[in-house]
Amino acid sequence: FTVSVYFCDGKIVRYDVKPKLGKGVFKKLSDISFFMERCKIMNDSLAWDVTGNNDPFECIDIDPDFLYSLDYADEQIAG
């Protein structure tokens, strides 16, 4: 339940959603398939498309300023 976010200026951060799972709107993300399949960029930020209709008003999105404020992360290459 962790997502790497790449910014235009080269900054990479890692956002861990686990602490929010089971709370409020984040309950929907508890299903790993939903989490993986619906994760995308919406509203210029990390988001999950709740309806599957790419509706920018029906998504769970994370404030891009908050994401940018996270510590730098090393790029991970799948092995």
N, C-alpha and C positions, 0 to 999 in steps of 0.2 A: 504494500500500500504506500509505496514511495515513488515519487515522480521527479525526474531530473528536468529542470527548466533551463533552457538556453536563451540568453538575452542577446540582442543585436550587437552589443559592445563586447561580447565574448564572455561575459560573466555566466557562470553555471551555478545553480543552487539546487539543492535537493529538498523537496517538501514531503514530509511524512504525515499522511492523513490519519494514521492509526489512533492518535490521541482523540480525534474528533469522531471516530466511528461510533455509531450507536447513539449519537446526540443530534437532536433536531433534524435538519435537512440532510445531514451527513449519514443518517441511518441507511439511506438508499445505496450508499457506497460500500456497505458491509459485504455485499456479494462481489467476490473477486472478478467474476465474469462481467458484471455490470461496470465495475470500476475500470477494468481494462478496455472494454469495448466502447464505452461512452466518453472516455478521456480525450479531450481535444482542446484546441484554442478557440475560444469564443469571447466576445467582448474584449478582445486584445489581451486575454489572460488565460491561464490554466482553468479549465472548466470541465464539467461533466454534463452532457446533453441528457436531461432528465426524460424528455418525451420521445426522443429519437427523431424529432422533426427539425433539428437545427434551429430551434427557436431561441434567440438570445435572451428572451425574458423568462424562459423555462429551463434554466440551467443552474447548476451550482458552480459559481465562479469564485476565484480567490483574487483578492485585491493585488494587482501587479506591483504596487508600491511595497506591499507587505512581502511579497515574494522576493523582490529585489533587495530588501533589507536583510534577508537571510545570509548567513555566512557563505563564502565561496566554497564550492565543492570541486573535487577532482573529477575529471571526465572518466566515466567507466566504460571500458570496452568489453562487450560480451565475449566470453571465452568458451 
